[in-house]
Amino acid sequence: AQSVTQPDIHITVSEGASLELRCNYSYGATPYLFWYVQSPGQGLQLLLKYFSGDTLVQGIKGFEAEFKRSQSSFNLRKPSVHWSDAAEYFCAVGFHTGRRALTFGSGTRLQVQP
Amino acid sequence: GAGVSQSPSNKVTEKGKDVELRCDPISGHTALYWYRQSLGQGLEFLIYFQGNSAPDKSGLPSDRFSAERTGGSVSTLTIQRTQQEDSAVYLCASSLVRAAGDTQYFGPGTRLTVL
């Protein structure tokens, strides 16, 4: 069965430090890949997505992610974290055929220290 | 433009009562999804509507859960005889269905608490 793994449940970084959130998927073919962010009490906001083409994708709020086929990974990065980035981050995969619903990882909660 | 809206934002109910949750998708979006987010969990797919096709109900956890979409727009998720384990945030999303890939846009969710 398809699955998405976010191995880090909780990460704490200092403001201004770099950030990398990990995401691995298990699927026979290359899926569509997404990162969403959820602030407390809010819905999910799309940060970025990968459908095809350039494996390094840029998103909103200074985030980027790199698709690595050989590692089945789609890690999210930001060079300098801001206090407002504190939130929960979800990686999700969608598929080219069949069920259109997304499969989500369990999320990584980011805490930013001043 | 307006995003996905959901109502109510919060719902508290007693065990055994029925509840209805509403979703208004983005205008023109043909696909609509319901997901459930339990405390500390990721999102769990519930049901998917696409145009006039039969909905994909494969994620509904029990026959107490049902959903309909009227006129290809507004959707209502109904939970009958609610149980405490139904307490969760229910999220709705909509998208345009494209061959090259869909992007789902989410509403703010309805937080359901079953006492």
Boltz contact constraints between the chains, C-beta under 6 A:
constraints:
  - contact:
      token1: [A, 32]
      token2: [B, 101]
      max_distance: 6.0
  - contact:
      token1: [A, 43]
      token2: [B, 106]
      max_distance: 6.0
  - contact:
      token1: [A, 43]
      token2: [B, 107]
      max_distance: 6.0
  - contact:
      token1: [A, 43]
      token2: [B, 108]
      max_distance: 6.0
  - contact:
      token1: [A, 43]
      token2: [B, 109]
      max_distance: 6.0
  - contact:
      token1: [A, 44]
      token2: [B, 106]
      max_distance: 6.0
  - contact:
      token1: [A, 51]
      token2: [B, 101]
      max_distance: 6.0
  - contact:
      token1: [A, 100]
      token2: [B, 48]
      max_distance: 6.0
  - contact:
      token1: [A, 101]
      token2: [B, 33]
      max_distance: 6.0
  - contact:
      token1: [A, 101]
      token2: [B, 45]
      max_distance: 6.0
  - contact:
      token1: [A, 101]
      token2: [B, 48]
      max_distance: 6.0
  - contact:
      token1: [A, 104]
      token2: [B, 42]
      max_distance: 6.0
  - contact:
      token1: [A, 104]
      token2: [B, 43]
      max_distance: 6.0
  - contact:
      token1: [A, 105]
      token2: [B, 42]
      max_distance: 6.0
  - contact:
      token1: [A, 106]
      token2: [B, 42]
      max_distance: 6.0
  - contact:
      token1: [A, 107]
      token2: [B, 42]
      max_distance: 6.0
